[in-house]
Amino acid sequence: MSTTETPYGFWPSDWTASQAAAAASEFADLHCAASGVYWVLYEPADARSRLWRWRAGRARCLTPDGFSVRSRVYEYGGTAFCTIEGGVVFVNEADQQLYSLTGCDDDSWSGDGTPPRSRTKALTAGTRRYGDLHYDASTHTVLALEEDDTPAGTQHRVVSIGLPGGVRRVVLEGADFYSSAITSPDGQRLAWIEWDRPQQPWTATRLCVASREPDGGWRTAECVAGAEGGESLQQPRFGADGRLHALSDRLGAWQPWAEQGEGGTWQPAPGPIALADHAGAPWQFGASTFQPLEDGLLAMRFEEGFGRLSKITDGREQRLAEGFTRFRQLCHDATCFYALASGPDSTSAVIAIDRASGAVSVLAGGERPLPPSQVSRSEPLRYRTSDGETAHGFFYAPLNVDHRGPEGERPPLVVFLHGGPTSACHPVFDARIQFWTQRGFAVADLNYRGSSGFGRAYRDALRERWGVADVADACAVVAHLAERVDPARAFVRGGSAGGYTALCALAFSKVFRAGASLYGVSDPLALAAVTHKFEADYLDWLIGDPERDAERYRERAPLHHADRIEAPVIFFQGGLDAIVVPAQTEAMVAALQARGVPVDYRFYPEERHGFRRAENLADALEREWRFYQRWL
């Protein structure tokens, strides 16, 4: 079959926006238990997150009708369920309360196979929100992070919820923030992460431990690491022998550390542990990118943005599941390692890796929405940017086997900017990116300075430089790719913090032909006035003190420089967004419309910060493509 010459950006494709949105399902919160392997699956068709269990070769939904398993503590949530004896405890998305579901081993459920509501019991009630759950089998209680909005401000504490009655007791309070409270296998030690304002969990945290008192309470805490500041710790883990492990960036990257020797000295874990990030920034609870084993460690690490999974034993490293490029939520049992894994040509999957043979089985997910010949694969980008520094990302060439561009013509480029900004993009199958490459666009997916996965110094490169360093990286990639793309037809787009960078790039440079802001920040000072506690001091780190450095905020606010934007812009906004409120986006739209700049604005009343409904995801993708076509 011959390939048709078709103008770049206008290639027809059977891969529709609706199909791309449908492929945006995602897994979270993977756990192993004696009763099976459990995970949460978010499905954009109805925007619900459901709990599933794999046992005896079969996956089964455990979520009763009318429930959705999702926490919103710290707004971004995570670890919305834990397994207990004979069932699970989960956070219901609608009211953010805890519920127990028992009788999960009963295979006599009728109808669609989901459990009846009668097996579900409320454990909490009221306005407090819960997340970051952990089951303490020694006391038959659930540890949970509790978020309480009071007249004095939002309070966070760790509480225990007794089973089956739901009796609540405060376990930890006093610090501004907590995460990852976990008990040792014998129930005699409690470890957790805590930090205080103005720090963020990726700038400075403390790893603390307490011992069980005879009366069941906890002895005064001991700070194991992080007391001096300047060190980010995450993911405390107790090994089967009771030793405590965690990730620390004390040496410049998040690496495994552990108690060593009889005195419990805190040192890097033994073995060939590369100086590389073994995790991303902990925006959500429950990250699990390493696991202590009886004979070593199971660990994921980043290499130029690619995730690599290894088992490390006696100084030797064994690579695992090498067909995948991102690994999350590691856990294990006696026979298998488990992970949420993503690869270059398939959707996210729950995988099992046989511990003896290394063979990989897919338990759920892993579909191939497009034939491999139609999938544009990532190429790592490493390029020079401002101040002689280096930036990173991934390049995707346009690919549609039925079409090619006009002879000698270079394709247009869409620059993707992730949110966060202390987050990251990954070289995995992304339905949105394939939507663009199928239509004749090249894509540059950037890990601009400030992104996680490249060590602490790279994260810190954005400190007080948000709106400057990230913008420079977005502009520099266009010049870097000038021989492969048409620099005169470069577009920039991003969501949340990425939307801010996109708007700054349009205001403070003339590199881009047009752009898109999805619930993007247009006025950082306005954001600072209304944002939630978890990010209340983040802007101080990104830009500076809102009072002392108010002029710097104005200098970097796209809203205050709307008169410098000449390129067309399309905006997308959720009506329930509590982070970037609709009024902020609408002020930016009005400022551009008043000057006659071509603007489109799409408002989704039922969406929050980050769209979740399939019909809205598809609508936004299709509208953005049609908008860019007008300026090719």
N, C-alpha and C positions, 0 to 999 in steps of 0.2 A: 504494500500500500504506500503510495507516495505521500510526501509531507507537503502541506500547502503553505505557501508564503503568505503570511498574514501580519498586519502591523502589530508590533509589540503593544501589549496592554489591552488588545482587543481580541485576543484568541478566544474562541468559544470553547467551552469545556462542559463535560457531563458532570464534573465535580462542582455541585451547586453550593451556594451559601448555606442552604438548609442541611445538606449532607455534612458540610464542615462543622456546623453547629452541633449536629447530632453526634459527631465524633469527639466532642469536647467533654465526654464523661470522664470522671477522674476518681481514683481510689485514694483512700486515706486510712490512717489508724489501723495498721496491721498488727495483730497479736496472735501468739500461740498459746494454747492451753491444752490440758489433757483431753478436753472435749472437742477439740478441733482447731482449725485456723480461722480467724475472724478478721473481717475488714469492713470498711464503710465505702459504699459506692455512691457518688453523686451522679444523678442523671438529669441532664438539662431538659429533657422532654417535659418534666413536671417540676423541675427545680427542687426535688427532694433528695435527701441523703439517706440511704438505707443500709442497715447492718446485715451482713451475710456471713455464713459459716460454711467452711469446707470440712467434710468428714466422710470417710469411707468412699472417696471418689465422687462425691456429689456436693455441689454448692446449693445452699438454700437460704432464702431471705428470712430473717428473723424479725423484721420490723412490722409491728401491727399497722393496719390501715389508719391513716390520720396522723401518724407520727413521722418525724424526720430527725435524724441523728446528727446534730450539729451544735457546737458551742460557739458563743460570741463573746466570751470573756476576753478582755484586752482587744475586743472587736474582731480579732482574727482567729480566735478559738484554737481548737485542736484537742486531741485525746478525749473525744466525746463519749467514750464508753470504756468499760473494763469488764473482764469476765470474773464471775464469782462462782461459788459452788452451786451448781445446778442452774446457772443462768447468766444474765448480764445485768449491769446497771448502765444506763445511758442518759445523755442530756437530750431533751426534746427541744427542737429548734424553736417552736412557736412560743413557749413560755420560759425556756432556759432552766427548767427544773429537772431534778433527777427522778428517774423511774427505774424500777426493777422489773425484769422480765424473767420469770421462772418457768420451769418445765420445758426448757429448750431441747431436752433429749426425747421428748414425746414426738413420735413420728406420725401421730394420728390426726394432725391438723387437716382440716378439710378445705374445700374451696381452692383458692389459688396457692395454698401451701404456706401462707403467712400465719403467724400465731394469732389467736383471738385476743381481743382487748382485755378479756377477763383475766388473762395471765399477767397483765401489766398493772403495777401498783406505784402510785406516787410516793416518793420518799421525802420530798421537800415541797414547800409551797411559799408563795410570796413573790417579792420583786428582786431578791438576790439572784445572781446568775452563777452558773457553775461550769467547770471544765477541768481539764488536766487530771483525769481520774486515775486512781491506782488502788487496787484491792490489797488490803493487808489481811492475809489469811489467818495470821496468828490471833487476831482479835475480831475477825469477821466484820471488819469495817471498811468503808470506802474513804480514802483520802481524796479531797477535792479542793481546787482553788476556788475561793468564793469571792465574788465581786459585789460590793454593797454600796449603792449610791445613797449617801446620807447628807443632811444639811451641811455637815462640815467638809464634804467632799467625798470622792470615791475611795472606799477602803478595800484593801485586799488582804486576805488571810487564808491560811490552810485550815480546813476543818475535817473532822471525821464524821461520817454518817454511819450509825450503827445499823446492822441488818439483823432481823427483817423490819424492825420498827421505825427506823429513820431517826434515831436519837442523834442530835447534833452536838458536837463538842469542838471548841476552838483548840487547834494544835499549835499553830504558829501565827504570830501577829507582831507588828512593830516595824517591819521593813516596808518600804513603799511597794515592792513587787516580790512575788514568789513564783517559782515554777519547779516542775519535775520532782515533787516530793515522792520518795520511794523508800520502802523498807527492805531490809536485808532478808535473805531466805529464811533465817531463824526468827525474824520479827524483832530482834533485839537492837537494831540500829536504824536510824532514820536519817536520810540524806536529802538535801534539797539545794536549789539555787535561789539566791536572793540578790536584790540590788536596790539602790535608792536613787531618787532623782538628784541631779539631772542626768544620770547615766542611762544608757540603753543596754539591752542584754548583749549587744555585740561590742560594747565599749568597755564596761567594767562590771563584773558580777563577783559574788562570793559563793564558794562551795562550803556548805556547813553540814555538820553531823551531830546528832544527839543519840544518847543511849537510853534504853528502856529502864525505868525505875520499877522497883518491885510492885508498886501500886498500879502499874500500867501507864503512868505518865512518862514524860520525857525529861531527862536531865538537861541542864543548861547547855546550850549549843556550843560547839567548838568550830571555829572557822579553819578549815583544812587548807584552803587556797583562796587567793584574791583579796586578802585583808589589806594589802598595801595599795590596791587599786591598779589601774592600767592593764588588767588581765581579764579576758572574757572566758568564762567557763560555762560549759553546757553538757547536757546528757549524763548525769551521774548514773552509774550502773554498779550493782553488786554482783561479783562473780559467785559461782557455786560455792567457792571456799570462803565467802564472806568479805573478800577484799573489795575495796571501793575503787572504781575507775571513773574517769570523766575526760572530756575533751578540754584542753587549755590552749590558748594562743600565746602563752608566755614567751615562746621562742620565735613567734612571728607568724604562726599558722595554727589552726585548730588541729591538734594532734592528741592521740590517746596518752593519758598519764594514769598512774596507778599507785596505790600504797605498795611500797617495796620493803621486804625484810621484816624482822620481828618488831622493829620500832615504828613501822608504818610510815617510813619516809615517803614524801610525795615526789615522785620522779617520773620521767617519760617512760612509757611502757617499753619493755624489751622487745627486740626484733628489728627488722629492716623497715622502720617506720619513716617514710619519706617526709621531708619538710614541705608539706603541702596541706591545704585545707582538707580536713576529713568531714566537713559539714558546711552547710550554708548558714546564713544568718538566721537565728531562731525567731522568726516572726510568729510562728505558731507553736503551740505546745506539742510535745510528743515526738520530736524528731528522733530518729534512731538510725544512725549511720555507722555505728560500730557496736560490737557485742563481745564481751569477754567470754571465752570458751574454756573448757576444762584443760585444753592443751594449747592455748594460744589466744588469738584474736581473730574475729571476723570484722573487716573494716573496708569502708568505701573511702576513696580519696579522689580529688580532682587533679587531672593532668591537662593543662591548657583548656580547661572547661569541660573536658570529657570525664565522666565518672568511671572509675575502675574499682572492681570488687575483688578482694583478696582474702585468703585465709593465711595467717602468719603463725608458724609453728617452729620453735627451736631455731630461729634465725633464718628460716626459709619462707619464701612467699609463693603461694599457689594462686594464680589468677582464676577467677570463676566467672561463668556466664558472660563470656567476652563478646557475645553478639549484642549486648545492651550497653547503653551509654549514659544511663542515669539510674541510680539506686537509692531507694528511700525505705524507711520503716523496716529495718532488718530485725529478724527474730529467728529463733531456732528451737528445734527439739532434738530428740536422740537420733533421728534419721535424716533430717533435712535442715538446710538453711532456707529461709523465706525472705522475700523482698518484694516491694513494689518497684517494678523495673520498667524502663522505657527504652526504645530503640529507634533507629533511624527511619524505619518504614512501617512500624506498627504502633497501635495505640498502647497506652499504659497497660500493664499486666500484673497480676499476682503470680509470682513464680516460686517454684520449689526446686532447690538444688540438692541432689542426693549427696550426702556427706561422704559416702564411700567412693562413688564413681565420678561425681561432678556433673552428672547428667541433669539437664534442665527440663522441667515440666511446667506448662502454663496451666494454672488453676482457673483463671478468669481473665477476661480481657485479651489483649494481644491481637486484636483484629487487624487486618490489612485492608483499609478502605479503598486504597488505590493499588493497582498492579505495581510491583517493584520498578518496572520500566518507566512508570509515570511519576515516580517520587523524586523530587529534587533533594539531594543529600547535602548535609552541611559540610562546608570547608572552613577550617579554623582561620580566623583573622587575627593578625598581630601587626599593629601598625603604629607609626610615629604620630604623636599628637602634640599639643601645646607644651611648652616648657621642656622640650626634649624628652618627654615621657612616652610611655607605651600604653596603648589601649587594646582591648580584646573584643572578639565577637565571632560570629559565624556568617558565612556567605552562602546564599542559595541562588543558583543560576536558574533562569526561566526554563521550564521543561514541560513540553506537551508533545508527545511523539507524533501527533497529527499536524503540528504547525511549527513553522520557523519564522523568524523575523526577516524583513527585507534585507537583501544582500548589502553588506557593509554598514548596516545600521546597528547601533548599540541599544540595549534595552533600557527602559526607565528603571529607577531604583526606588524601593520603599525601605526606609530606615525604621526599624522597630526599636522602641525604647521601653524597657521593662519598668514596672513600678518599684516601689520601695522607698528610696532608691537603693538601699542596702539589700538588694535581692540579686537575682541572676537569671539569665536565660540559659537554656541547655540544648545540646545538639540532638534533639529527639524529634520524632514525628509530631509536627504541629499542624493541625488541620487548617488553621488560618494562613500559615505561611504557604502551604501547598495550594490554597485557593488563589494566592497571588501569582505563584510561579506557573500555575496552570494557565494563567491568562496573559503570560508574557512579561511579567515584572520580575526583576531580580530583587532579592531581599537581603539586607544586612541586619542581622539580629545582634544588638550590641550589649556587651558587658562593659559599659563605660566605667571610668574610674569611680570608685565607691561601691562597685558590685562585689559580692562575696564569692568565694571560690578561688581567689588568687592571693590569699594571704592578707595579714592585717595592714601592711603598709599600703596595699592597693585600696582597701576599704577607707583607710584614713586619708587617702589622697583627695577625698571629696570634702573633708572637714572645712567648713566655712567657705567652700568653693562651689556649692550647689548653684546651678544657674550659670556657671563659668566653665569648670572643668568638663562636666558632662556635655555641655553645649559644644565645647571645642572638639570633643571626641566624636559627636554626631556630625559635625561639619567636616572633620578631618577624614572620616571614612569615605566620604564622597570623592575627595581628591585622591585618596589611596586607590579607589576602584575606578578611576577615570578611564583607564584603558579597557575596562570590561563593561562599563555602563555609560549611559549618556548623562553627564553631570548637569546638563540643562533641564533634565526631566527627573530630578530627585525629589522625593516626597518624604515627609517625616511624620511619624505618628507614635502615640503612646497613651497609656492609661495611668491615671492618678499622678504619681511623681513623674512618670514618663510623659504624661500629658503636659506637665509643667515644663519639662526640658524641651518638648516639641514647640510649645508656645514661645519659650525663650529663643530657640533657634530661629523661629520665624521673625521675632522682634529684633534680634541683635545680629542677624546675618542676612545675607541675600542668597544663601546657598540653595534654598529649597523652593520648588515651584508651587507647592501647596502643602497643607498638613491637616492632621486630625488630632483632636483632643478628646479622649474618652474620660469623663469625670476628672479632668486634669485641674491642677492648682493654677489659678491665674493671679492670686493675690496672697502671698505667704503670710503677710500680717493679718489678714482676715482669717486665714486658716489657724494661725496661732491663737486667735481669740476664742475659737470655738472647738478646737480639736479635743480629743479624749485624753485621759490621763496617761495612757501608755505612750503616746507620742507628744505629750505636752511640752517636753524639753528637746525634742528631736530637732526642731528648727533652730534652736540655739546652737546645736552642733553643726547643722548644715549651713547656716548663714551667719548667725551671731545673736547676741542679746537683742530682743525686739525693741527695747527702749534705748539702750546705748548705741545700737547699730541700726536705728530706724531708717537712716538714709540709705544704708546698704540694702535693706529690704525694699525700699522704693526703687532703687536702681535695678533690682532684679525681678521686679513684679511686672509680668507681661501686661497686666491691666493698666498700669501707669505708663506703659509705653506702647499702647495700642496704636498710637499715631505712627509708629515705625513699622507696623505690619502692613505689607502691601500684598502678600500672597493670600490666595483664598484659603479659608479654614472651614472644616466641618466639625461640629461639636455633638457629643452624645452625653446625656446626663440622666441619672436615676432620680426619681422623685423622693425616695426614702433615704437618700445618701446622707449620712450623719457626719461624714468626714469632709468631703467637698460638697457643701450644700448647694442646691440648685441656684440660689441667688448669686453665688460667686460666678458660676458659668454664665448665667443670664446677663450679668453686668458686662462680661467680656464680649458676649455676642452683641449686646446693644452698642458698645463702644465701637466695634468694627462696622456694624451696620450704619451708624451715624456718619461714618467716613466713606461709605459706599464700597467697602471691601466685600467681595463676594463671600457670603456666609450661608451655611446650612446648619440647622439646629434640630436635633431629634431628642425628644423627651420621653422617657419611659416611666410612667407614674409609679409602678410597682417594684422598680429595681432599686437596689441599694448600691454600695460602693463596690463595683465589680458586678457585671451582669451575669445572671444565672439561668434565665429562661431561654430555651432554644429558639423560640420565635424572635426574641429580641436580639440574640446573638447573630442570627441569620440576617435580620433586617439591618443591623448596624454594619455588618460586613458587606452586604450588597450595596448599601447606600454609599459607603466609603469608596468602593471601587468605581461606582458610577460617577461619583464626585470627581475623582482623579481623572477619569476619562475626559472630562470637559477641559482639562488643562494639559493634555498630552500634545 
